[in-house]
Amino acid sequence: MIVPLLYLVLAGAYLLVVPVALMIYLKQRWYAAGSIERTLMYFMVFLFFPGLLVLSPIVNLRPKPRKIEA
């Protein structure tokens, strides 16, 4: 009974918990990241791509509109 529960917890973490945390981190740091940090971001997106695909229909991360001063 413990093995299926462990698989369920790990699958939930891989498909839901870590991708949500990754999306929040990416949204906060995308425009301020250095080259090494950006490489780590790309690796994490590659690693957790299935979870990001699961969440993609729900999450809307459009950039904020820029203010144009004339």
C-alpha positions in Angstrom: 0.0 0.0 0.0 2.9 2.4 0.6 4.4 1.9 -2.8 1.3 3.1 -4.8 1.0 6.0 -2.4 4.6 6.9 -2.9 4.1 6.8 -6.7 1.1 9.0 -6.4 2.9 11.6 -4.3 5.9 11.7 -6.6 3.7 12.0 -9.7 1.7 14.8 -8.1 5.0 16.6 -7.2 6.4 16.1 -10.8 3.2 17.1 -12.6 1.7 19.8 -10.4 3.7 21.1 -7.4 7.2 21.7 -9.0 5.8 23.1 -12.3 3.6 25.6 -10.4 6.7 26.7 -8.4 8.7 26.9 -11.5 6.2 29.0 -13.3 6.1 31.5 -10.4 9.9 31.6 -10.3 10.1 32.1 -14.1 7.5 34.9 -14.0 9.4 36.8 -11.3 12.9 36.4 -12.7 12.6 36.1 -16.5 13.8 39.7 -17.4 16.4 39.9 -14.6 18.2 36.6 -14.9 21.8 36.3 -15.8 23.3 33.8 -18.3 23.9 31.0 -15.8 20.5 31.4 -14.2 18.8 31.5 -17.6 20.6 28.2 -18.5 19.3 26.7 -15.3 15.8 28.0 -16.1 15.9 26.3 -19.6 17.1 23.1 -18.0 14.3 23.1 -15.5 11.7 23.8 -18.2 13.1 20.8 -20.2 13.1 18.6 -17.1 9.5 19.5 -16.0 8.0 19.9 -19.5 5.2 17.3 -19.0 4.0 19.1 -15.9 4.2 22.5 -17.7 2.1 21.0 -20.5 -0.5 19.8 -18.0 -0.8 23.3 -16.5 -0.5 25.3 -19.8 -4.3 25.4 -20.6 -5.0 26.9 -17.1 -2.2 29.4 -16.6 -2.0 32.7 -18.5 1.4 34.4 -18.2 1.1 37.1 -20.8 3.5 40.0 -20.3 2.2 43.2 -18.7 1.5 46.0 -21.3 4.2 48.6 -21.5 3.5 52.3 -20.8 4.3 54.4 -23.8 5.1 58.0 -22.9 4.8 60.5 -25.7 
